[in-house]
Amino acid sequence: TGDVYATDIKDADVQRFNRGRDAVLALRDGGVDAVMLDDETAKVFVKEFEDLTILEEPYADEEYGIAIGKDNSELLEKVNTALAKLNAEGVIDRIAKAWIEDGEEQSAYDGQTGSDYEAGTLVMVTNAEFPPYESMLDDGTIVGIDVDIMKAICDELDMKLQVKHTAFDSLIASVERKTADVAMAAMTINDDRLEHVNFSNTYLYAKQ
């Protein structure tokens, strides 16, 4: 999303990075003049590096959704039903607040504790390079806002969640090829992606 907006800036020399951290390090080294990325992730880096700041005015608003295969309307309906319930109960807001405002670093959702799930396993692919939405602990465990929200969804669906890390550019393809059931990685809903997958209802709003 940042790439799309940055490319529209007249006379800008846009450099692209697969990881937000790599872009931020290039900024600190003087290789670029500014970095455009999601606001909550930007806050994580600004907290880590005191020589950085965030412009007060947002560049653009965006909506995050869960990518699901176009031939899997049944799962899409179930996910949307679960999201509606979790929103109504305030679960998603509590998860987001814990990570964004309270400094959670491992998990803000106490679920997925069962040993048997009648509806089987749901495979989620993400790119664990984008805190606080998803990142990887030293032991390889993938954590973050998106993981906790998907845990809550899976509890509603009586499914065991399995999370896999992959390159961001491969997320949509993984769903299309059916090597994953869903892709969730602070992913903006846009027309280009909608040509390949369906998206759930918006689960979080963000800014660039």
C-alpha positions in Angstrom: 0.0 0.0 0.0 2.8 2.4 0.8 4.4 1.5 -2.5 1.2 2.5 -4.4 0.9 5.9 -2.6 4.6 6.7 -2.8 4.7 5.9 -6.5 2.0 8.6 -7.0 4.3 11.3 -5.5 5.7 13.5 -8.4 9.4 13.1 -9.0 9.9 10.8 -6.0 12.6 8.2 -6.3 10.9 5.2 -4.7 12.9 2.4 -3.2 11.1 -0.8 -2.2 11.9 -3.1 0.7 10.4 -6.5 1.6 10.7 -5.8 5.3 9.8 -2.6 7.2 12.9 -3.0 9.3 15.1 -2.9 6.3 13.4 0.3 5.1 13.9 1.9 8.5 17.6 0.9 8.7 18.1 2.5 5.2 16.4 5.7 6.6 18.7 5.8 9.6 21.8 5.2 7.3 20.7 8.1 5.0 19.9 5.9 2.1 16.3 7.2 1.9 14.7 10.4 3.1 11.4 9.0 4.5 9.6 5.7 4.9 5.9 5.1 4.2 4.3 2.2 6.1 1.4 1.4 8.4 1.2 3.7 11.5 1.2 1.1 14.3 4.3 -0.6 12.8 5.9 2.8 12.4 5.3 3.4 16.1 7.1 0.2 17.0 10.2 1.4 15.1 10.1 5.0 16.4 9.9 3.5 20.0 13.0 1.4 19.2 15.0 4.2 17.4 14.8 7.6 19.2 16.2 9.4 16.2 13.1 8.8 14.1 9.7 10.6 14.2 6.3 10.2 12.5 4.6 12.9 10.6 1.4 13.9 12.5 -0.9 14.0 9.5 -1.8 10.6 8.0 -1.1 10.1 4.3 -4.0 7.8 3.6 -6.5 5.6 5.5 -6.8 1.9 4.8 -8.8 -1.2 5.8 -7.4 -4.6 6.7 -9.1 -7.9 5.7 -8.5 -11.6 5.7 -7.8 -13.1 2.3 -9.8 -16.3 1.5 -10.0 -18.3 -1.7 -12.6 -17.3 -4.3 -13.9 -20.9 -4.3 -14.3 -21.0 -0.5 -17.5 -19.0 0.1 -18.4 -21.2 3.0 -15.3 -20.3 5.0 -15.7 -16.6 4.1 -19.2 -16.7 5.5 -18.1 -18.4 8.7 -15.2 -16.0 9.2 -17.4 -13.0 8.7 -19.9 -14.4 11.2 -17.2 -15.0 13.7 -15.8 -11.5 13.2 -19.2 -9.9 13.8 -19.6 -11.8 17.0 -16.0 -11.0 18.2 -16.6 -7.3 17.3 -19.9 -7.2 19.2 -18.2 -8.7 22.3 -15.3 -6.3 22.1 -12.7 -9.1 21.7 -11.0 -7.6 18.7 -10.8 -4.1 20.3 -9.3 -5.7 23.5 -6.6 -7.6 21.4 -5.7 -4.5 19.4 -5.5 -2.3 22.6 -3.3 -4.9 24.4 -0.7 -4.9 21.6 -0.9 -1.2 20.5 -1.4 0.6 23.8 -0.4 -1.8 26.6 2.8 -3.1 25.0 1.9 -6.8 24.8 4.7 -8.8 23.2 3.5 -12.5 23.2 -0.3 -12.9 23.4 -3.4 -11.0 24.3 -5.8 -13.8 23.8 -6.2 -16.9 26.0 -7.6 -19.4 23.6 -6.7 -22.4 21.4 -6.1 -24.5 24.4 -8.2 -27.6 23.3 -6.7 -30.9 22.2 -9.5 -31.8 19.8 -11.2 -29.6 17.2 -14.2 -31.0 15.4 -13.8 -28.8 12.3 -10.1 -29.7 11.8 -7.2 -27.3 11.2 -7.1 -23.9 9.6 -3.8 -22.9 8.0 -3.0 -19.2 8.0 -0.1 -17.7 6.2 1.4 -14.4 7.3 4.6 -12.4 7.0 6.1 -12.3 10.5 8.1 -9.1 9.8 5.5 -6.5 10.8 5.1 -5.9 14.5 2.7 -5.5 16.3 0.5 -7.3 13.7 2.9 -10.2 13.3 6.4 -11.0 14.4 8.5 -14.1 15.4 9.8 -14.9 18.8 13.2 -16.3 19.4 11.8 -19.8 19.5 10.1 -19.4 16.1 6.6 -18.8 17.5 4.6 -16.3 15.4 2.7 -13.8 17.5 0.9 -10.5 17.1 -2.5 -8.8 16.7 -3.5 -10.8 13.6 -2.5 -14.1 15.2 -4.6 -13.4 18.3 -7.6 -12.4 16.2 -7.3 -15.5 14.1 -7.0 -17.6 17.3 -10.3 -16.1 18.4 -11.9 -16.8 15.1 -10.8 -20.4 15.1 -12.2 -20.9 18.5 -15.5 -19.7 17.2 -15.2 -22.2 14.2 -14.0 -25.1 16.4 -10.8 -25.3 14.4 -7.1 -25.6 15.3 -5.0 -22.7 14.0 -1.7 -23.4 12.3 0.3 -20.3 11.4 3.1 -20.3 8.7 5.5 -17.6 7.8 6.2 -16.7 4.2 7.2 -13.7 2.1 4.5 -11.0 1.8 4.5 -11.2 -2.0 3.6 -14.9 -1.7 0.6 -14.6 0.6 -2.1 -14.3 -2.0 -0.5 -17.0 -4.1 -0.5 -19.4 -1.2 -4.3 -19.0 -0.8 -4.8 -19.3 -4.6 -2.8 -22.5 -4.7 -4.6 -23.8 -1.7 -1.5 -24.3 0.4 -3.2 -22.1 3.0 -6.8 -21.5 3.9 -6.4 -17.8 4.7 -3.8 -15.0 4.5 -3.7 -12.4 7.3 -0.9 -9.9 7.5 -2.2 -6.4 8.0 -3.3 -6.7 4.4 -5.1 -3.8 2.8 -8.3 -4.7 0.8 -7.8 -3.4 -2.7 -9.0 -4.0 -6.3 -5.8 -5.7 -7.5 -6.0 -8.3 -4.7 -9.7 -8.8 -5.1 -9.0 -10.1 -8.6 -7.3 -13.1 -7.0 -9.0 -13.7 -3.6 -12.0 -12.7 -1.6 -11.7 -10.6 1.6 -13.5 -10.9 4.8 -15.2 -7.9 6.2 -12.8 -5.2 7.6 -11.4 -6.3 11.0 -9.2 -3.2 11.6 -8.6 0.3 10.3 -5.2 1.8 9.9 -3.3 4.7 8.4 -0.2 5.1 6.2 
